[in-house]
Amino acid sequence: MMPDLVPPTIQDVFKARATIRRYIPPTPLIKPWALCDHLGAEVYVKCENMQPIGAFKVRGGIYLMSTLSQEERSKGVVTASTGNHGQSVAYSARLFGVHAVIYAPIGANPFKVASMRSLGAEVRLEGRDYEESREASEEAARREGFRYIHAVNEPKLFAGVGTIGLEILEEVPDIDFIIVPIGGGSGCSGTGIVAKALRPEAKVIGVQAEQAPAVYRSWQTKKITSTGPVNTFADGLATRQTYQFALDVLSRVVDDMVLVSEEEMERGILTLAETAHLVAEGAGAASTAAAFKIKDRIQGKKVALVLSGGNLTIDKLKEIARKY
């Protein structure tokens, strides 16, 4: 484990929830019968697309921001993001009256960039991908004195997003499978911590994009892995670096990982629209894509799919609809 980075416990997640629920309500956990019929299982979709920023990460952002000292808040915060983490920081900073600077890659999802700016954050477009933006944000923290927020190496982010697992298990305490998309790993880690504490029998399945498989490879080999440039439309999964903190947690709480293709995520988007009337971005549809990939394993089981975000552009939705 990295120095000074201690994974949250189930007690930490309960503590996070006590704060988070003062600002946002639990998201719906719905059971679309058409999707159940397609998969031959009792399927529940956790609708994180209904968060105020359209993605699950707002949970971690609110909890982390609530714990900052007055001195840290007065200095402002800086982070890097491909979109959803940045929206979380922007939203939470606005909630607590903190100036936020967010570095995003050139060519980042314009919908998410516009959202960050509308929430009051200063967005600086720099770098070809998340890792280059992260390096720029770390330099800005040193140069300008901001409180730096790493998108992964922040235990309180894990505790905040772990509240997803609490909400799932409170509604379906005998769940058999929980399938969670993985970008940096906070969502799957937090959900897994809860599942292993409250329902050890449940299988936690992580999902990555075939075109961005760094965490999948690291989880398999138990060694830190990075890849070359990633090429996935699912910007929430577009990470080419694994971090030791997340890997240590994932190694303890994840039972299996699945890779899904670009086509499988696109079909997942359409499936959720057709069967559940829900809008999912690529990362948000990854759990549904994975469920179809392991369909034989989940037959007759109770399965929760974390729809992690719904920030899909209209242009992308039109493109997918034309293709299929």
C-alpha positions as CSV (number, residue, x, y, z in Angstrom):
1,M,0.0,0.0,0.0
2,M,1.2,3.5,-0.8
3,P,2.3,5.6,2.2
4,D,-0.5,7.7,3.8
5,L,-3.1,6.1,1.6
6,V,-5.3,3.9,3.7
7,P,-8.3,2.2,2.0
8,P,-11.7,3.2,3.4
9,T,-13.6,0.7,5.5
10,I,-17.3,0.0,5.5
11,Q,-17.5,2.4,8.5
12,D,-15.9,5.1,6.4
13,V,-18.6,4.6,3.7
14,F,-21.4,4.9,6.2
15,K,-19.8,8.1,7.4
16,A,-19.6,9.4,3.9
17,R,-23.2,8.6,3.3
18,A,-24.2,10.7,6.4
19,T,-22.7,13.7,4.6
20,I,-23.7,13.0,1.1
21,R,-27.4,12.4,1.7
22,R,-27.6,16.0,3.0
23,Y,-26.9,17.2,-0.5
24,I,-28.2,14.5,-2.9
25,P,-30.8,11.7,-2.6
26,P,-30.2,8.1,-3.4
27,T,-30.5,7.2,-7.1
28,P,-33.1,4.8,-8.4
29,L,-32.4,1.1,-8.7
30,I,-34.8,-0.1,-11.3
31,K,-35.7,-3.5,-12.6
32,P,-36.5,-3.4,-16.4
33,W,-38.4,-6.5,-17.3
34,A,-37.3,-6.4,-20.9
35,L,-33.7,-6.4,-19.9
36,C,-34.3,-9.2,-17.4
37,D,-35.9,-11.3,-20.3
38,H,-32.9,-10.6,-22.6
39,L,-30.4,-11.7,-20.0
40,G,-32.4,-14.5,-18.3
41,A,-31.7,-13.0,-14.9
42,E,-33.2,-10.7,-12.3
43,V,-31.5,-7.5,-13.4
44,Y,-31.4,-4.2,-11.5
45,V,-29.9,-1.0,-13.0
46,K,-28.4,1.6,-10.7
47,C,-29.2,4.9,-12.3
48,E,-26.2,7.1,-11.6
49,N,-27.1,8.9,-14.8
50,M,-29.7,10.7,-12.7
51,Q,-27.1,12.4,-10.5
52,P,-27.0,16.2,-10.8
53,I,-23.9,16.0,-13.0
54,G,-25.2,12.8,-14.8
55,A,-22.5,10.6,-13.2
56,F,-21.6,8.7,-10.0
57,K,-18.5,10.6,-9.2
58,V,-20.4,13.5,-7.6
59,R,-20.7,11.3,-4.5
60,G,-16.9,11.3,-3.9
61,G,-16.6,14.9,-4.8
62,I,-19.1,16.1,-2.3
63,Y,-17.6,14.0,0.5
64,L,-14.1,15.0,-0.2
65,M,-14.9,18.7,-0.5
66,S,-16.9,18.6,2.8
67,T,-13.7,17.4,4.6
68,L,-11.3,20.1,3.4
69,S,-10.0,22.6,6.0
70,Q,-10.9,26.3,5.7
71,E,-7.3,26.9,4.6
72,E,-7.5,24.4,1.8
73,R,-10.8,25.8,0.6
74,S,-9.4,29.3,0.6
75,K,-6.5,28.2,-1.6
76,G,-8.8,26.5,-4.2
77,V,-8.5,23.1,-5.7
78,V,-7.0,21.7,-8.9
79,T,-7.5,18.4,-10.6
80,A,-7.4,16.6,-14.0
81,S,-10.2,14.8,-15.6
82,T,-11.6,13.5,-18.9
83,G,-15.0,14.8,-17.7
84,N,-17.0,13.1,-15.0
85,H,-14.5,13.5,-12.1
86,G,-14.0,17.1,-13.2
87,Q,-17.8,17.7,-13.2
88,S,-17.8,16.2,-9.7
89,V,-15.1,18.6,-8.4
90,A,-16.8,21.6,-10.2
91,Y,-20.2,20.8,-8.7
92,S,-18.8,20.1,-5.2
93,A,-16.6,23.2,-5.2
94,R,-19.6,25.3,-6.1
95,L,-21.6,23.8,-3.3
96,F,-18.9,24.7,-0.8
97,G,-17.8,28.0,-2.3
98,V,-14.4,26.8,-3.4
99,H,-12.5,28.0,-6.6
100,A,-11.8,24.9,-8.8
101,V,-9.3,24.6,-11.7
102,I,-9.7,21.6,-13.9
103,Y,-7.3,20.4,-16.5
104,A,-8.8,18.3,-19.3
105,P,-7.3,16.8,-22.5
106,I,-7.6,18.8,-25.7
107,G,-10.5,17.2,-27.5
108,A,-12.3,16.2,-24.3
109,N,-16.0,15.5,-24.4
110,P,-17.4,19.0,-25.2
111,F,-20.6,18.3,-23.2
112,K,-18.6,17.7,-20.1
113,V,-16.2,20.6,-20.6
114,A,-19.2,22.9,-21.0
115,S,-20.8,21.5,-17.9
116,M,-17.6,22.0,-15.8
117,R,-17.5,25.6,-17.0
118,S,-21.2,26.2,-16.3
119,L,-20.7,25.0,-12.8
120,G,-18.1,27.7,-12.3
121,A,-14.9,25.9,-12.7
122,E,-11.9,27.3,-14.6
123,V,-11.2,24.7,-17.3
124,R,-7.7,24.5,-18.9
125,L,-7.4,22.3,-21.9
126,E,-3.9,20.8,-22.0
127,G,-2.5,17.4,-23.0
128,R,-3.4,14.7,-25.4
129,D,-5.0,12.4,-22.7
130,Y,-5.8,12.2,-19.0
131,E,-2.2,11.4,-18.0
132,E,-0.8,14.5,-19.7
133,S,-3.6,16.6,-18.2
134,R,-2.8,15.1,-14.8
135,E,0.9,16.1,-15.1
136,A,-0.1,19.7,-16.0
137,S,-2.5,19.8,-13.0
138,E,0.1,18.7,-10.6
139,E,2.5,21.3,-11.9
140,A,-0.2,23.9,-11.4
141,A,-0.7,22.8,-7.8
142,R,3.0,23.3,-7.1
143,R,3.2,26.6,-9.0
144,E,-0.1,28.2,-7.8
145,G,-0.6,26.7,-4.4
146,F,-3.9,24.9,-5.0
147,R,-5.0,21.9,-3.0
148,Y,-4.4,19.0,-5.5
149,I,-7.1,16.4,-5.9
150,H,-5.9,13.2,-7.6
151,A,-8.7,11.4,-9.4
152,V,-7.7,8.0,-7.9
153,N,-5.3,8.4,-5.0
154,E,-7.9,9.9,-2.7
155,P,-9.4,7.5,-0.2
156,K,-12.3,9.8,0.5
157,L,-13.4,9.6,-3.1
158,F,-13.5,5.8,-2.7
159,A,-15.6,6.2,0.4
160,G,-18.0,8.6,-1.2
161,V,-18.6,6.5,-4.3
162,G,-18.9,3.4,-2.2
163,T,-22.3,4.6,-1.1
164,I,-23.5,3.2,-4.5
165,G,-22.9,-0.3,-3.0
166,L,-24.8,0.6,0.2
167,E,-27.8,1.7,-1.7
168,I,-27.8,-1.4,-3.9
169,L,-27.5,-3.8,-0.9
170,E,-30.1,-2.0,1.1
171,E,-32.7,-2.6,-1.7
172,V,-31.5,-6.1,-2.8
173,P,-29.6,-7.6,0.2
174,D,-29.3,-11.0,-1.5
175,I,-27.7,-9.7,-4.7
176,D,-25.5,-12.3,-6.5
177,F,-23.5,-10.1,-8.9
178,I,-22.6,-6.4,-9.0
179,I,-21.1,-5.3,-12.3
180,V,-19.2,-2.0,-12.2
181,P,-17.2,-0.1,-14.9
182,I,-13.6,0.7,-14.2
183,G,-11.7,3.8,-15.3
184,G,-9.3,4.7,-12.5
185,G,-11.0,2.2,-10.2
186,S,-12.7,4.3,-7.5
187,G,-16.2,3.2,-8.2
188,C,-15.5,-0.5,-8.4
189,S,-13.2,-0.3,-5.4
190,G,-15.7,1.5,-3.2
191,T,-18.6,-0.7,-4.3
192,G,-16.5,-3.8,-3.7
193,I,-15.5,-2.7,-0.2
194,V,-19.2,-2.5,0.7
195,A,-20.1,-5.7,-1.0
196,K,-17.4,-7.8,0.7
197,A,-18.3,-6.3,4.1
198,L,-22.1,-6.8,3.8
199,R,-22.6,-9.6,1.2
200,P,-19.4,-11.6,0.9
201,E,-21.1,-14.1,-1.4
202,A,-21.8,-11.5,-4.0
203,K,-19.5,-11.5,-7.0
204,V,-18.1,-8.1,-7.9
205,I,-17.2,-7.9,-11.6
206,G,-15.2,-5.0,-13.0
207,V,-15.4,-3.9,-16.6
208,Q,-12.8,-2.1,-18.8
209,A,-12.7,-1.2,-22.4
210,E,-10.6,-3.4,-24.7
211,Q,-9.0,-0.2,-26.0
212,A,-8.0,0.9,-22.4
213,P,-7.1,-2.2,-20.5
214,A,-4.4,-1.0,-18.1
215,V,-6.3,-1.9,-14.9
216,Y,-7.5,-5.2,-16.3
217,R,-3.9,-6.2,-17.1
218,S,-2.6,-5.0,-13.7
219,W,-5.3,-6.9,-11.9
220,Q,-4.4,-10.1,-13.7
221,T,-0.7,-9.8,-13.2
222,K,-0.8,-7.9,-9.8
223,K,1.7,-5.5,-11.3
224,I,1.4,-1.9,-12.2
225,T,0.7,-1.6,-16.0
226,S,0.4,1.3,-18.3
227,T,-0.5,1.3,-22.0
228,G,0.2,3.5,-25.0
229,P,-2.5,6.1,-26.1
230,V,-6.0,4.7,-25.6
231,N,-8.6,4.8,-28.3
232,T,-12.0,4.4,-26.8
233,F,-15.1,6.6,-27.2
234,A,-15.9,5.8,-23.6
235,D,-14.0,8.7,-22.0
236,G,-14.9,7.5,-18.5
237,L,-12.8,4.4,-19.2
238,A,-10.0,6.1,-21.1
239,T,-7.1,5.7,-18.7
240,R,-3.7,4.3,-19.7
241,Q,-2.2,4.1,-16.2
242,T,-2.9,1.9,-13.2
243,Y,-2.3,3.3,-9.7
244,Q,-1.1,1.1,-6.9
245,F,-3.7,2.3,-4.4
246,A,-6.6,1.3,-6.6
247,L,-4.9,-1.9,-7.6
248,D,-4.4,-3.0,-4.0
249,V,-8.1,-2.4,-3.2
250,L,-9.3,-4.0,-6.5
251,S,-7.1,-7.1,-5.8
252,R,-9.0,-7.6,-2.6
253,V,-12.6,-6.9,-3.6
254,V,-13.0,-7.8,-7.3
255,D,-13.8,-11.4,-8.2
256,D,-13.4,-11.0,-12.0
257,M,-12.8,-8.5,-14.7
258,V,-14.2,-8.3,-18.2
259,L,-13.1,-6.4,-21.3
260,V,-15.7,-5.1,-23.7
261,S,-15.3,-3.8,-27.2
262,E,-16.4,-0.4,-28.6
263,E,-19.2,-2.2,-30.5
264,E,-20.4,-4.0,-27.4
265,M,-20.6,-0.7,-25.4
266,E,-22.5,1.0,-28.3
267,R,-25.0,-1.9,-28.4
268,G,-25.2,-1.6,-24.6
269,I,-26.2,2.1,-25.0
270,L,-29.0,1.1,-27.4
271,T,-30.1,-1.9,-25.2
272,L,-30.5,0.4,-22.2
273,A,-32.4,2.9,-24.3
274,E,-34.8,0.3,-25.7
275,T,-35.3,-1.9,-22.6
276,A,-35.0,0.6,-19.7
277,H,-35.6,4.0,-21.5
278,L,-32.3,5.2,-20.0
279,V,-29.5,7.3,-21.5
280,A,-26.0,5.9,-20.9
281,E,-22.6,7.1,-22.0
282,G,-20.0,4.5,-23.1
283,A,-18.7,3.8,-19.6
284,G,-22.2,3.7,-18.2
285,A,-23.2,1.1,-20.7
286,A,-20.1,-1.0,-20.1
287,S,-21.7,-2.9,-17.3
288,T,-24.6,-3.9,-19.5
289,A,-22.2,-4.9,-22.3
290,A,-20.4,-7.1,-19.7
291,A,-23.6,-8.7,-18.5
292,F,-24.3,-9.9,-22.1
293,K,-20.7,-11.2,-22.3
294,I,-21.1,-13.3,-19.2
295,K,-24.7,-14.1,-19.8
296,D,-24.2,-17.8,-19.1
297,R,-22.8,-17.1,-15.6
298,I,-25.6,-14.9,-14.5
299,Q,-28.6,-17.0,-15.6
300,G,-31.3,-17.0,-12.9
301,K,-29.2,-14.8,-10.6
302,K,-29.9,-11.3,-9.1
303,V,-27.6,-8.9,-10.9
304,A,-27.0,-5.2,-10.3
305,L,-25.6,-3.1,-13.2
306,V,-24.0,0.2,-12.3
307,L,-25.0,2.7,-15.0
308,S,-22.2,5.0,-14.0
309,G,-23.0,8.0,-16.2
310,G,-25.3,9.3,-18.9
311,N,-23.3,12.1,-20.4
312,L,-23.7,11.1,-24.0
313,T,-23.7,13.7,-26.7
314,I,-26.6,13.8,-29.1
315,D,-24.2,13.5,-32.0
316,K,-22.8,10.2,-30.6
317,L,-26.3,8.9,-29.9
318,K,-27.3,9.6,-33.5
319,E,-24.1,8.0,-34.8
320,I,-24.8,4.8,-32.8
321,A,-28.4,4.7,-33.9
322,R,-27.5,5.0,-37.5
323,K,-24.9,2.1,-37.2
324,Y,-27.3,-0.4,-35.8
